[in-house]
């Protein structure tokens, strides 16, 4: 969507991953818990191809990857690992379609963003794609094309949905700071120029077509200003990792119309406070920034701090329901 268009989103959603390996059960849980803003589930416990890197590698166009002892590595042709990734994704889409018959509203799909993918995928020599600027450009173009196809497939399956594309970029800050280690582990790859990073993100975010976009990072020091310049409509983050150094960037984001997906509910089994207590920090931030309380519901979507793959199934259901109740508390009592 246009960088100048303020986009509205529902009040609560999940990040993406869920525990277990049953696609139908996970889809049923997510769609039942998040009636206004469900998402396509990811079930990494199923193994290679269902993990975030393998799943996204399976979406690439004219680039293929296989599993090596060191991780996912580019290969010359599609093999067993690519076919497995395609099969898991198809299974998840079938389950989503089954439980969203007649659904109209926002629906989120997730994929790894170009820079985290470049940091994780290996070239044939064992070094990260990140080490080769030309390979990074090819990977970015392939990912954008693959995501255009993926988003179009979701729109075809669930025609009443407004498809929201989320890019997961947990390694983005490390890429910008030159903290990604080489294959030997003794050195780090050179930091990528911020303008190059921004351009790559903008290209892949454009794969959403007319749909809104989110960039998610559950790492510290999220580069809010860069993500906004790249054109994302919303930024998703672990609220517990914020520091006062982020205040100015957050304030500018809200005033500029960027939605904040605030991860306030723990992603692994924990005792949950009352819903109002879970968003108390958001209210405190709002007061510190001097923002109008009435803006809270318009500017914040409540989520878990990160994916729920490491949680128990019972806690995952509880966490999603808690996000919905916490968002309602924020809207009803913004002060």
Backbone bond lengths (Angstrom), bond angles and torsions (degrees), N, CA, C in turn:
res aa  C-N    CA-C-N  psi(-1)  N-CA   C-N-CA  omega(-1)  CA-C   N-CA-C  phi
1 X - - - 1.465 - - 1.524 110.34 -
2 X 1.303 116.32 163.05 1.456 120.69 179.67 1.517 111.04 -60.75
3 X 1.352 114.72 142.23 1.459 119.28 179.23 1.527 111.04 -64.57
4 X 1.331 117.10 -21.69 1.459 120.20 -175.77 1.528 112.77 -95.59
5 X 1.323 117.15 0.47 1.452 120.75 -178.55 1.518 109.94 -96.20
6 X 1.341 116.92 120.62 1.459 119.64 176.70 1.520 108.22 -78.56
7 X 1.327 115.54 126.07 1.451 121.43 -175.06 1.523 109.53 -106.96
8 X 1.316 116.62 135.64 1.460 120.14 175.94 1.525 109.52 -92.73
9 X 1.332 115.74 146.27 1.463 122.67 178.19 1.521 108.33 -133.66
10 X 1.332 117.72 155.02 1.466 119.84 172.57 1.531 111.16 -64.24
11 X 1.334 115.50 171.20 1.459 121.65 -166.46 1.523 115.31 -81.43
12 X 1.346 118.53 -18.94 1.464 120.07 -176.41 1.524 110.21 -151.68
13 X 1.333 115.24 145.83 1.466 120.94 174.27 1.516 108.75 -158.31
14 X 1.341 115.74 178.62 1.457 121.00 175.55 1.519 110.33 -100.55
15 X 1.328 116.45 175.83 1.460 120.48 179.84 1.522 110.64 -89.02
16 X 1.338 118.03 -44.04 1.454 119.41 178.07 1.513 113.88 163.53
17 X 1.350 116.81 -61.28 1.462 119.12 -173.53 1.521 111.96 -79.59
18 X 1.331 114.05 150.78 1.454 123.17 178.26 1.526 108.65 -134.36
19 X 1.341 117.72 159.95 1.464 119.67 179.11 1.523 112.12 -77.61
20 X 1.343 115.08 163.02 1.459 120.47 173.57 1.511 113.32 84.70
21 X 1.332 115.01 -170.73 1.449 120.16 -175.55 1.513 114.67 -133.92
22 X 1.327 117.52 9.38 1.462 121.78 -177.69 1.527 109.59 -97.04
23 X 1.327 116.98 103.96 1.462 121.35 -175.02 1.527 112.26 -61.30
24 X 1.320 117.66 -41.27 1.465 120.50 -177.80 1.529 110.68 -66.96
25 X 1.326 116.65 -43.61 1.460 120.10 -179.67 1.533 110.67 -64.14
26 X 1.340 116.59 -41.61 1.468 120.39 -179.66 1.528 110.84 -66.69
27 X 1.328 116.48 -43.09 1.464 119.61 179.01 1.530 110.73 -63.02
28 X 1.318 115.92 -42.17 1.466 120.51 178.89 1.529 110.80 -60.62
29 X 1.329 116.91 -41.63 1.467 121.41 179.38 1.518 111.12 -63.84
30 X 1.341 116.50 -49.18 1.468 120.78 -176.77 1.527 111.18 -64.61
31 X 1.317 116.68 -44.94 1.470 119.74 -176.83 1.525 110.77 -71.59
32 X 1.332 116.81 -33.69 1.467 119.51 176.64 1.516 113.01 -71.88
33 X 1.328 116.63 -33.72 1.473 120.07 -177.13 1.521 112.54 -84.63
34 X 1.336 116.37 -34.12 1.471 121.47 -174.67 1.527 108.84 -116.04
35 X 1.312 116.29 68.71 1.461 120.85 -172.46 1.528 112.84 -62.33
36 X 1.334 117.22 -30.07 1.463 120.42 -176.16 1.521 113.08 -93.68
37 X 1.348 118.41 -17.89 1.463 120.12 -175.11 1.531 110.44 -154.37
38 X 1.345 117.63 64.32 1.468 119.82 178.32 1.526 111.26 -73.66
39 X 1.320 115.63 170.59 1.461 120.08 178.22 1.523 110.27 -140.44
40 X 1.321 115.39 159.21 1.455 121.50 174.30 1.525 107.86 -68.39
41 X 1.328 116.87 127.84 1.464 119.35 -176.64 1.518 111.57 -78.71
42 X 1.338 115.30 152.05 1.458 123.61 171.34 1.529 106.35 -121.35
43 X 1.328 116.62 132.72 1.466 121.10 -176.52 1.533 109.80 -125.23
44 X 1.340 117.39 76.16 1.470 120.32 -174.36 1.527 114.36 -64.22
45 X 1.344 118.50 -18.36 1.467 120.40 -179.77 1.530 112.13 -62.72
46 X 1.341 117.68 -16.47 1.463 120.26 178.99 1.527 112.22 -70.05
47 X 1.342 117.06 -18.60 1.454 119.53 176.73 1.517 113.62 111.65
48 X 1.350 117.25 -168.50 1.469 122.04 -175.62 1.523 112.42 -53.00
49 X 1.310 114.85 132.70 1.460 120.58 -177.33 1.509 112.19 99.53
50 X 1.335 116.44 -23.37 1.470 120.85 173.24 1.521 110.38 -101.22
51 X 1.344 117.26 -12.42 1.464 121.50 174.71 1.529 109.44 -70.22
52 X 1.324 117.12 162.52 1.471 119.82 -172.17 1.531 112.41 -63.01
53 X 1.340 117.69 -39.83 1.462 119.34 -178.63 1.533 110.38 -71.28
54 X 1.328 116.96 -47.35 1.454 120.39 -179.36 1.515 112.86 -63.48
55 X 1.320 116.02 -39.45 1.468 120.63 179.52 1.524 110.45 -61.14
56 X 1.339 116.22 -47.06 1.466 119.54 -178.95 1.519 111.04 -71.65
57 X 1.341 118.01 -36.59 1.462 120.37 176.29 1.526 110.48 -58.82
58 X 1.323 116.52 -33.73 1.458 120.46 177.91 1.519 113.53 -68.91
59 X 1.332 117.69 -16.64 1.464 121.43 178.86 1.527 112.54 -87.71
60 X 1.336 117.38 -12.05 1.459 120.47 -175.88 1.524 111.44 -63.20
61 X 1.329 116.15 150.90 1.460 122.61 179.06 1.529 108.70 -106.11
62 X 1.326 115.45 123.12 1.470 123.32 178.76 1.535 112.72 61.63
63 X 1.311 117.30 20.24 1.459 123.40 168.69 1.529 106.38 -133.24
64 X 1.315 116.56 140.05 1.462 120.43 -175.62 1.527 109.03 -132.34
65 X 1.313 115.73 158.16 1.463 119.93 -179.15 1.522 110.19 -141.16
66 X 1.317 115.23 153.04 1.461 121.60 176.97 1.531 108.26 -133.08
67 X 1.316 115.78 162.31 1.458 121.02 -179.99 1.528 109.86 -87.31
68 X 1.332 115.19 127.42 1.459 123.14 172.44 1.533 107.34 -115.48
69 X 1.334 118.93 166.69 1.473 119.16 177.02 1.525 113.54 -55.26
70 X 1.340 116.33 -28.90 1.470 120.02 -179.06 1.521 113.41 -87.05
71 X 1.332 117.93 -10.38 1.461 120.60 -179.22 1.523 111.37 138.14
72 X 1.315 117.02 -156.40 1.464 122.25 -178.40 1.521 109.86 -85.72
73 X 1.326 116.28 131.53 1.467 122.47 -177.27 1.522 109.68 -129.51
74 X 1.334 116.87 139.32 1.457 121.31 177.31 1.522 110.08 -62.15
75 X 1.330 115.59 143.76 1.463 121.21 -179.68 1.526 109.55 -135.36
76 X 1.328 115.88 171.01 1.465 120.76 -174.25 1.522 113.52 -77.63
77 X 1.315 116.40 -26.37 1.471 118.88 -174.04 1.533 109.58 -148.20
78 X 1.326 116.80 159.69 1.466 118.73 177.58 1.520 110.68 -68.07
79 X 1.320 116.50 137.59 1.453 121.04 179.44 1.512 111.00 -129.74
80 X 1.319 115.79 -157.67 1.464 122.00 -176.76 1.526 111.68 -58.67
81 X 1.340 117.25 -40.81 1.468 119.91 -176.07 1.525 111.57 -68.36
82 X 1.340 116.41 -37.79 1.470 120.19 176.25 1.527 110.24 -65.09
83 X 1.324 115.94 -44.17 1.481 119.26 -179.75 1.525 110.56 -62.78
84 X 1.331 116.56 -37.66 1.470 120.17 179.01 1.534 110.17 -65.51
85 X 1.332 116.75 -43.38 1.473 120.17 178.61 1.523 110.71 -60.26
86 X 1.346 116.59 -42.77 1.472 120.49 178.53 1.531 110.71 -63.00
87 X 1.324 116.54 -40.14 1.464 120.47 -177.90 1.527 111.36 -66.66
88 X 1.346 116.99 -43.54 1.468 119.49 178.64 1.528 110.75 -62.14
89 X 1.339 116.58 -44.92 1.465 119.68 -178.78 1.523 110.43 -63.14
90 X 1.318 117.05 -42.19 1.470 120.63 179.45 1.530 110.44 -62.39
91 X 1.332 116.05 -40.18 1.465 120.12 178.50 1.530 110.71 -62.42
92 X 1.318 116.39 -41.76 1.472 120.61 -179.78 1.527 111.27 -68.29
93 X 1.328 116.61 -39.15 1.464 119.85 178.37 1.525 111.37 -67.61
94 X 1.325 116.70 -38.67 1.471 119.99 177.45 1.531 110.79 -61.36
95 X 1.344 115.83 -42.52 1.466 119.81 179.50 1.525 110.83 -66.01
96 X 1.325 116.35 -41.74 1.468 120.64 177.91 1.526 110.35 -60.23
97 X 1.321 115.86 -46.53 1.464 120.29 -178.96 1.525 111.25 -62.16
98 X 1.328 116.15 -39.42 1.460 120.60 -178.89 1.527 111.86 -60.12
99 X 1.346 116.19 -41.63 1.464 119.87 -173.95 1.528 113.91 -94.81
100 X 1.343 117.24 4.00 1.472 119.23 179.03 1.526 111.53 -119.76
101 X 1.319 117.11 26.17 1.462 119.68 177.68 1.530 109.31 -59.09
102 X 1.338 116.08 124.63 1.457 120.49 179.46 1.519 114.74 78.43
103 X 1.340 117.67 3.49 1.471 120.13 -177.75 1.527 110.99 -68.59
104 X 1.322 115.07 137.87 1.465 121.47 173.50 1.521 107.72 -131.76
105 X 1.305 116.69 124.38 1.463 120.13 -179.64 1.512 110.38 147.94
106 X 1.323 115.81 -167.93 1.460 121.43 -177.89 1.524 111.09 -76.79
107 X 1.310 115.35 140.92 1.464 122.66 179.60 1.530 107.38 -142.82
108 X 1.320 116.91 124.92 1.464 120.78 -173.19 1.526 111.52 -103.39
109 X 1.335 115.30 137.35 1.464 122.06 171.37 1.527 107.47 -121.59
110 X 1.343 116.20 150.89 1.456 120.39 -174.16 1.528 110.50 -125.54
111 X 1.321 115.33 148.18 1.465 122.23 172.29 1.522 107.45 -151.43
112 X 1.331 115.83 156.58 1.458 119.55 176.91 1.532 108.93 -70.79
113 X 1.319 116.83 136.18 1.453 121.47 179.26 1.520 112.24 -72.49
114 X 1.335 118.06 168.80 1.466 121.28 -171.42 1.523 114.38 -64.64
115 X 1.330 118.58 -30.48 1.463 119.24 -173.95 1.525 112.38 -85.80
116 X 1.312 117.19 -37.04 1.469 118.81 172.67 1.526 109.89 -67.21
117 X 1.343 116.92 -36.16 1.462 120.70 177.71 1.536 110.18 -65.91
118 X 1.334 116.82 -42.15 1.468 120.64 179.80 1.522 111.48 -66.49
119 X 1.330 116.88 -29.11 1.466 120.88 178.66 1.520 111.73 -77.51
120 X 1.335 117.27 -25.81 1.464 121.56 -174.46 1.526 113.39 -98.34
121 X 1.329 117.56 -35.49 1.467 121.18 -178.90 1.524 110.04 -77.46
122 X 1.317 116.32 140.27 1.463 120.74 179.38 1.529 111.40 -101.76
123 X 1.330 114.76 146.04 1.457 120.88 168.22 1.530 108.58 -74.20
124 X 1.312 116.84 175.28 1.465 119.79 -178.63 1.526 112.59 -64.53
125 X 1.361 117.23 -22.72 1.466 120.32 178.86 1.534 112.66 -85.17
126 X 1.343 116.93 0.72 1.463 120.78 177.30 1.509 115.16 93.94
127 X 1.339 117.42 -12.68 1.460 119.70 176.13 1.533 110.05 -82.43
128 X 1.314 116.33 158.50 1.460 120.35 179.99 1.524 110.92 -66.61
129 X 1.310 116.31 147.44 1.472 121.20 172.89 1.525 109.85 -51.02
130 X 1.322 116.60 -31.69 1.463 122.70 -179.30 1.528 112.53 -54.19
131 X 1.328 117.38 -25.99 1.463 121.66 -176.61 1.523 113.23 -72.88
132 X 1.336 117.54 -12.83 1.468 122.12 -172.72 1.530 109.66 -126.35
133 X 1.348 117.92 105.92 1.483 120.00 -177.44 1.527 112.89 -56.15
134 X 1.345 117.55 -38.22 1.465 119.65 179.31 1.516 111.54 -65.47
135 X 1.344 116.45 -40.57 1.462 120.51 178.14 1.531 110.64 -65.82
136 X 1.329 116.47 -35.05 1.477 119.89 176.76 1.523 110.70 -62.85
137 X 1.319 116.47 -42.21 1.471 119.77 179.28 1.527 110.67 -63.93
138 X 1.341 116.14 -42.99 1.465 119.48 179.45 1.534 111.02 -64.10
139 X 1.325 115.60 -41.86 1.461 119.75 179.88 1.522 111.11 -63.54
140 X 1.330 116.83 -42.58 1.466 121.29 179.98 1.528 111.00 -61.82
141 X 1.331 116.30 -44.72 1.469 120.17 -179.82 1.529 110.67 -65.43
142 X 1.333 116.81 -40.86 1.467 121.13 179.45 1.521 110.95 -64.89
143 X 1.342 116.36 -42.38 1.465 120.57 179.44 1.524 110.96 -64.31
144 X 1.334 116.78 -43.58 1.470 119.76 179.82 1.523 110.80 -60.00
145 X 1.338 116.54 -43.77 1.459 120.37 -179.94 1.530 110.98 -65.78
146 X 1.334 116.09 -42.29 1.462 119.59 178.85 1.518 112.64 -63.38
147 X 1.320 116.59 -39.23 1.459 119.56 -179.92 1.527 112.20 -71.55
148 X 1.331 117.33 -31.99 1.467 119.02 174.21 1.527 110.23 -59.77
149 X 1.328 115.88 -43.06 1.465 120.94 179.03 1.531 110.69 -65.83
150 X 1.327 116.32 -43.26 1.467 121.53 -178.71 1.535 111.17 -63.00
151 X 1.330 116.34 -47.98 1.469 120.27 -179.69 1.526 110.44 -62.75
152 X 1.332 116.86 -40.39 1.472 120.19 178.68 1.529 110.64 -63.08
153 X 1.333 117.08 -37.71 1.469 120.90 178.87 1.531 110.52 -64.56
154 X 1.339 116.45 -42.83 1.466 119.91 178.92 1.525 110.40 -64.09
155 X 1.323 117.00 -41.48 1.472 120.23 178.27 1.524 111.01 -62.70
156 X 1.325 116.85 -37.66 1.469 120.75 179.64 1.528 110.52 -67.26
157 X 1.331 116.46 -41.14 1.462 121.21 -177.66 1.531 111.82 -71.31
158 X 1.351 116.70 -36.79 1.462 121.18 -175.89 1.531 107.89 -128.35
159 X 1.323 116.46 77.25 1.471 120.36 -169.78 1.515 114.88 -63.16
160 X 1.323 118.31 -20.95 1.464 120.00 179.78 1.513 113.85 -83.86
161 X 1.334 117.73 -2.82 1.465 121.19 -174.59 1.521 112.01 -88.57
162 X 1.328 115.08 144.07 1.464 120.91 164.31 1.530 105.15 -94.59
163 X 1.322 117.05 108.39 1.460 121.00 -173.67 1.525 110.14 -79.50
164 X 1.338 114.79 124.80 1.462 122.53 178.30 1.529 107.18 -104.85
165 X 1.332 117.35 124.40 1.463 121.96 -179.62 1.529 110.00 -96.37
166 X 1.335 115.73 121.88 1.471 121.52 176.26 1.529 109.42 -108.71
167 X 1.326 115.84 128.14 1.463 121.69 173.25 1.520 108.56 -101.53
168 X 1.326 116.63 126.10 1.465 121.45 178.26 1.524 108.66 -91.78
169 X 1.330 116.69 119.23 1.467 121.71 -176.22 1.533 111.88 -129.97
170 X 1.334 118.93 58.74 1.459 119.70 -179.50 1.529 114.35 -66.19
171 X 1.339 117.79 -21.97 1.468 120.52 -178.58 1.522 113.03 -95.55
172 X 1.330 117.60 3.84 1.459 120.90 -172.60 1.526 112.64 -58.64
173 X 1.319 117.22 -47.75 1.468 119.84 -178.37 1.526 110.71 -62.93
174 X 1.326 117.37 -40.11 1.470 120.84 178.12 1.532 111.34 -64.30
175 X 1.331 117.53 -36.12 1.468 121.61 176.42 1.521 110.13 -64.03
176 X 1.329 116.73 -44.13 1.459 121.75 -179.17 1.531 112.06 -66.76
177 X 1.318 117.17 -28.67 1.471 121.46 -176.46 1.525 113.52 -98.57
178 X 1.334 117.06 1.76 1.451 119.26 -179.51 1.517 112.88 67.59
179 X 1.341 116.74 41.41 1.467 121.41 -176.78 1.527 113.64 -109.52
180 X 1.336 117.82 5.79 1.462 120.84 178.62 1.539 108.54 -82.33
181 X 1.313 116.78 123.27 1.465 120.80 -175.11 1.533 111.95 -76.68
182 X 1.343 114.42 147.99 1.463 120.68 174.99 1.531 109.22 -73.26
183 X 1.337 115.80 174.44 1.461 120.35 -178.40 1.531 111.74 -60.48
184 X 1.341 117.24 -34.44 1.470 120.45 -179.95 1.521 112.32 -71.19
185 X 1.332 115.78 -24.59 1.460 120.27 -177.20 1.506 113.88 84.91
186 X 1.347 117.33 -6.15 1.467 120.48 -175.92 1.529 112.62 -89.94
187 X 1.319 117.02 -20.68 1.469 120.45 -178.79 1.529 109.38 -127.80
188 X 1.306 114.59 177.12 1.461 119.43 173.65 1.525 108.79 -124.81
189 X 1.315 115.98 153.71 1.460 120.32 176.18 1.530 109.53 -72.02
190 X 1.305 114.46 148.23 1.470 120.24 179.70 1.534 110.50 -60.05
191 X 1.311 116.39 143.50 1.469 120.66 176.38 1.528 109.71 -60.11
192 X 1.315 116.51 139.84 1.464 121.08 177.94 1.526 108.38 -86.40
193 X 1.319 115.99 136.72 1.462 121.82 179.49 1.531 110.58 -54.76
194 X 1.312 116.77 136.81 1.463 121.35 -175.25 1.530 112.21 -61.42
195 X 1.332 116.87 -35.04 1.469 118.89 179.39 1.527 111.41 -68.66
196 X 1.336 116.71 -34.20 1.462 121.05 176.92 1.531 109.83 -67.83
197 X 1.332 115.84 -43.22 1.468 120.78 177.52 1.530 110.23 -60.03
198 X 1.317 115.59 -46.77 1.464 120.81 -178.95 1.524 111.37 -61.07
199 X 1.337 116.89 -43.69 1.464 120.92 -179.02 1.526 110.98 -64.75
200 X 1.340 117.32 -40.15 1.456 120.56 178.36 1.514 112.09 -63.27
201 X 1.322 115.96 -43.74 1.462 120.31 177.84 1.528 110.90 -62.89
202 X 1.330 116.12 -42.59 1.463 119.43 -178.73 1.533 110.49 -61.71
203 X 1.337 116.43 -40.40 1.462 119.92 179.97 1.525 111.29 -62.24
204 X 1.334 117.10 -44.07 1.462 119.82 -176.85 1.527 111.17 -75.70
205 X 1.325 117.62 -36.73 1.469 119.82 175.91 1.527 110.77 -60.54
206 X 1.322 116.69 -30.43 1.462 120.81 179.09 1.516 113.35 -65.69
207 X 1.340 116.73 -14.91 1.468 120.27 179.39 1.518 112.24 -67.26
208 X 1.335 117.73 -14.33 1.469 120.31 -179.56 1.519 112.01 -72.70
209 X 1.360 116.66 -9.88 1.462 119.49 -177.28 1.510 110.51 63.61
210 X 1.340 118.36 -126.84 1.459 119.83 -179.45 1.527 113.61 -80.68
211 X 1.330 117.42 -4.28 1.468 119.95 -174.53 1.510 113.28 -83.15
212 X 1.338 116.84 158.54 1.460 121.61 178.55 1.528 111.84 -72.58
213 X 1.325 115.46 164.46 1.463 120.96 -177.61 1.528 111.32 -133.04
214 X 1.342 114.34 153.73 1.462 123.28 176.50 1.521 106.88 -135.29
215 X 1.336 117.48 142.65 1.467 120.40 167.24 1.519 107.08 -114.99
216 X 1.338 115.55 129.27 1.465 121.30 -177.86 1.523 110.85 -112.30
217 X 1.328 116.26 134.85 1.463 121.33 170.28 1.518 108.54 -144.83
218 X 1.336 116.17 125.51 1.460 119.52 177.09 1.536 109.79 -101.04
219 X 1.347 117.32 23.37 1.462 123.07 176.89 1.531 109.53 -98.65
220 X 1.331 117.98 161.14 1.467 119.82 176.00 1.535 111.33 -68.02
221 X 1.327 115.46 162.40 1.478 123.19 172.68 1.522 112.50 57.22
222 X 1.295 116.67 52.97 1.471 121.53 175.98 1.535 108.32 -62.16
223 X 1.346 118.28 130.69 1.475 120.28 -179.51 1.534 111.39 -80.68
224 X 1.316 115.79 75.84 1.470 121.28 -173.42 1.529 112.65 -55.11
225 X 1.335 116.93 -46.68 1.469 120.07 -175.22 1.529 110.77 -64.58
226 X 1.328 117.62 -41.42 1.463 120.86 179.54 1.522 110.69 -63.64
227 X 1.331 116.77 -43.01 1.465 120.08 -179.44 1.522 111.38 -64.08
228 X 1.316 116.02 -37.16 1.467 118.84 177.65 1.526 110.60 -66.17
229 X 1.322 117.01 -41.78 1.477 119.98 178.26 1.526 111.23 -64.01
230 X 1.342 116.47 -31.96 1.465 120.01 179.01 1.527 112.15 -70.78
231 X 1.330 117.14 -13.72 1.462 120.54 172.55 1.509 116.61 103.37
232 X 1.347 118.53 12.48 1.456 118.32 178.76 1.530 110.74 -71.20
233 X 1.323 115.73 147.53 1.468 120.61 179.15 1.519 112.19 -85.21
234 X 1.349 116.58 -21.26 1.467 120.68 -177.69 1.523 109.18 -150.65
235 X 1.333 115.32 154.17 1.467 121.61 178.04 1.519 107.97 -126.52
236 X 1.340 115.60 127.30 1.464 122.79 -176.38 1.526 108.59 -109.37
237 X 1.337 117.27 133.33 1.464 120.43 -172.60 1.521 111.21 -155.28
238 X 1.333 114.84 163.08 1.461 122.33 175.21 1.531 107.34 -80.88
239 X 1.325 116.35 109.87 1.464 120.39 -174.94 1.532 111.67 -61.07
240 X 1.328 116.66 -31.38 1.455 120.74 -178.06 1.515 113.95 -67.97
241 X 1.337 117.81 -15.00 1.464 121.27 -179.78 1.526 113.29 -94.18
242 X 1.331 116.76 -2.54 1.468 119.54 178.45 1.525 110.53 -68.19
243 X 1.333 115.44 148.43 1.463 121.32 170.18 1.526 107.60 -127.95
244 X 1.318 116.44 171.57 1.465 119.04 179.67 1.525 111.65 -64.44
245 X 1.328 117.69 -16.98 1.476 120.16 175.89 1.532 110.76 -63.87
246 X 1.334 116.53 -22.98 1.462 120.55 -179.38 1.524 113.10 -84.40
247 X 1.320 117.81 -7.60 1.466 120.70 -170.91 1.523 113.21 -56.87
248 X 1.324 117.18 -50.10 1.465 119.42 -175.89 1.527 111.19 -61.53
249 X 1.349 116.02 -44.17 1.469 119.76 -178.85 1.527 110.95 -65.02
250 X 1.335 116.66 -37.72 1.464 120.21 178.29 1.522 111.22 -66.60
251 X 1.328 116.10 -44.71 1.456 120.24 179.12 1.517 111.72 -60.25
252 X 1.333 115.77 -43.38 1.470 120.05 178.75 1.529 110.89 -65.31
253 X 1.330 116.43 -37.17 1.466 119.85 179.20 1.523 111.08 -62.98
254 X 1.326 116.14 -47.59 1.470 120.19 -179.38 1.529 110.23 -62.56
255 X 1.330 116.22 -46.69 1.468 119.57 -178.42 1.522 111.78 -66.82
256 X 1.347 116.56 -25.05 1.459 120.24 178.77 1.515 113.52 -86.96
257 X 1.347 117.13 -0.43 1.465 120.67 176.54 1.512 115.14 92.23
258 X 1.342 117.93 9.15 1.465 120.50 177.47 1.527 109.06 -81.89
259 X 1.322 116.17 129.93 1.469 120.68 179.34 1.525 109.76 -77.33
260 X 1.332 116.87 142.24 1.454 122.32 176.21 1.523 109.10 -104.23
261 X 1.319 116.94 121.66 1.466 121.95 172.41 1.523 105.87 -96.01
262 X 1.323 116.27 98.34 1.462 122.28 -172.25 1.522 111.06 -89.23
263 X 1.325 116.52 113.41 1.462 121.42 178.76 1.514 110.51 -82.51
264 X 1.325 116.75 96.11 1.469 121.11 -174.19 1.532 113.16 -112.22
265 X 1.330 117.90 -11.40 1.466 121.13 -178.02 1.530 108.39 -102.91
266 X 1.340 119.39 126.48 1.463 121.25 -177.30 1.529 112.56 -52.30
267 X 1.335 116.11 142.15 1.454 121.43 -177.49 1.517 114.20 -85.27
268 X 1.337 117.83 -10.78 1.466 121.96 175.12 1.524 108.55 -124.73
269 X 1.323 116.24 163.51 1.462 121.43 -172.51 1.525 112.15 -49.39
270 X 1.311 115.14 125.77 1.463 121.60 -179.57 1.517 107.93 -155.94
271 X 1.319 115.56 159.27 1.466 119.97 173.59 1.525 107.76 -74.58
272 X 1.315 116.72 124.79 1.459 120.73 -177.80 1.525 110.42 -93.78
273 X 1.323 114.98 136.86 1.461 119.92 176.07 1.525 108.97 -74.81
274 X 1.315 116.69 -177.40 1.458 118.12 173.42 1.532 107.65 -67.00
275 X 1.334 118.25 156.33 1.469 120.43 -176.31 1.526 113.31 -55.21
276 X 1.325 117.33 -39.87 1.473 119.96 179.60 1.529 110.79 -62.90
277 X 1.329 116.30 -36.49 1.452 119.96 178.97 1.520 112.50 -66.42
278 X 1.319 116.95 -33.13 1.466 120.51 -179.41 1.521 112.66 -65.33
279 X 1.334 117.24 -29.19 1.470 119.94 -178.85 1.529 112.23 -106.88
280 X 1.327 116.70 12.33 1.465 119.71 179.23 1.533 110.54 -60.47
281 X 1.346 116.39 -39.48 1.459 119.73 179.56 1.516 112.38 -63.44
282 X 1.335 116.81 -33.44 1.468 120.27 178.28 1.529 109.66 -66.25
283 X 1.335 116.01 -43.01 1.465 119.32 177.87 1.532 110.63 -62.80
284 X 1.333 116.56 -40.72 1.468 120.83 179.03 1.527 110.37 -62.29
285 X 1.333 116.78 -43.94 1.468 120.99 177.37 1.522 110.44 -58.93
286 X 1.321 116.31 -43.53 1.468 121.03 -178.21 1.531 110.81 -59.60
287 X 1.343 114.88 -44.14 1.475 118.53 179.02 1.525 110.80 -64.75
288 X 1.344 115.90 -40.62 1.462 119.92 -178.89 1.530 111.42 -64.10
289 X 1.333 115.53 -35.02 1.464 119.74 -179.94 1.530 112.49 -82.17
290 X 1.330 116.23 -9.90 1.462 119.76 -178.86 1.514 113.28 71.22
291 X 1.342 116.27 28.01 1.463 120.15 -179.40 1.526 110.72 -89.07
292 X 1.315 115.16 153.16 1.453 121.47 -178.79 1.529 110.39 -66.85
293 X 1.354 119.33 125.60 1.466 121.00 -178.52 1.524 113.51 -55.70
294 X 1.325 116.59 -36.26 1.454 120.17 -179.07 1.518 113.53 -63.13
295 X 1.333 116.41 -15.45 1.454 121.48 -179.68 1.526 112.24 -79.58
296 X 1.335 116.55 -15.89 1.467 120.79 -173.47 1.529 112.99 -54.05
297 X 1.316 116.37 -52.62 1.464 119.51 -176.36 1.525 111.56 -65.85
298 X 1.336 116.51 -27.60 1.468 120.45 179.38 1.522 111.99 -78.76
299 X 1.341 116.83 -21.27 1.463 120.12 -170.09 1.521 114.81 -112.32
300 X 1.339 118.10 -13.91 1.468 120.38 -171.91 1.533 111.34 -124.57
301 X 1.326 115.50 132.58 1.461 123.31 168.69 1.524 106.87 -112.58
302 X 1.320 117.74 131.83 1.465 122.27 -176.63 1.534 109.52 -91.14
303 X 1.342 116.05 133.19 1.469 121.61 179.81 1.528 109.49 -140.02
304 X 1.334 116.96 169.55 1.469 118.97 165.83 1.531 109.79 -64.78
305 X 1.323 117.18 161.56 1.461 121.37 -178.39 1.525 111.43 -63.35
306 X 1.320 117.22 -33.55 1.468 121.82 177.09 1.531 106.96 -156.18
307 X 1.319 117.20 -167.24 1.453 119.69 179.10 1.519 111.70 -63.49
308 X 1.338 115.70 162.67 1.467 121.13 -175.10 1.527 112.56 -106.12
309 X 1.336 117.38 18.61 1.467 120.50 -177.31 1.525 112.61 -60.95
310 X 1.338 117.24 -29.74 1.457 120.91 -178.60 1.512 114.63 -89.33
311 X 1.318 117.02 4.11 1.462 121.51 -178.45 1.524 110.55 -93.48
312 X 1.318 116.68 165.82 1.457 120.39 170.96 1.530 108.09 -77.34
313 X 1.337 118.65 154.54 1.468 120.00 178.35 1.528 112.64 -56.07
314 X 1.328 117.06 -40.11 1.471 119.86 -179.49 1.525 110.64 -64.47
315 X 1.334 116.21 -43.88 1.473 118.79 179.78 1.531 110.88 -66.78
316 X 1.328 117.99 -38.44 1.469 120.46 179.50 1.525 110.64 -58.10
317 X 1.336 116.40 -44.83 1.478 119.63 177.23 1.531 110.41 -61.43
318 X 1.328 115.43 -44.15 1.457 120.48 -178.99 1.530 111.04 -63.18
319 X 1.343 116.69 -41.46 1.465 120.92 -177.71 1.523 111.34 -64.40
320 X 1.335 117.54 -42.55 1.460 119.94 -179.97 1.526 110.97 -65.13
321 X 1.339 116.44 -44.00 1.469 120.18 177.90 1.529 110.33 -62.66
322 X 1.335 116.49 -36.50 1.460 121.02 179.91 1.532 110.66 -66.21
323 X 1.349 117.13 -37.56 1.471 120.06 176.58 1.530 111.05 -59.08
324 X 1.324 115.94 -42.24 1.471 120.33 -179.77 1.532 110.05 -64.28
325 X 1.338 117.06 -44.25 1.472 119.85 -179.53 1.529 111.24 -67.74
326 X 1.331 116.89 -38.45 1.463 120.18 179.07 1.526 111.27 -65.63
327 X 1.319 116.95 -38.29 1.465 120.52 177.65 1.531 110.26 -65.08
328 X 1.328 115.61 -38.51 1.472 119.54 178.83 1.537 109.69 -64.72
329 X 1.331 116.62 -39.81 1.455 120.89 177.72 1.516 110.91 -61.99
330 X 1.316 116.34 -40.77 1.465 121.00 -179.42 1.538 111.04 -64.47
331 X 1.330 115.15 -39.35 1.470 119.49 -179.79 1.527 111.60 -72.50
332 X 1.358 116.50 -38.70 1.465 120.09 -175.69 1.524 112.12 -77.17
333 X 1.347 116.11 -32.71 1.476 120.07 -177.20 1.516 110.59 -132.43
334 X 1.338 117.67 70.13 1.455 119.98 -176.14 1.527 113.77 -65.32
335 X 1.315 117.73 -22.14 1.461 120.49 -179.77 1.533 110.04 -75.69
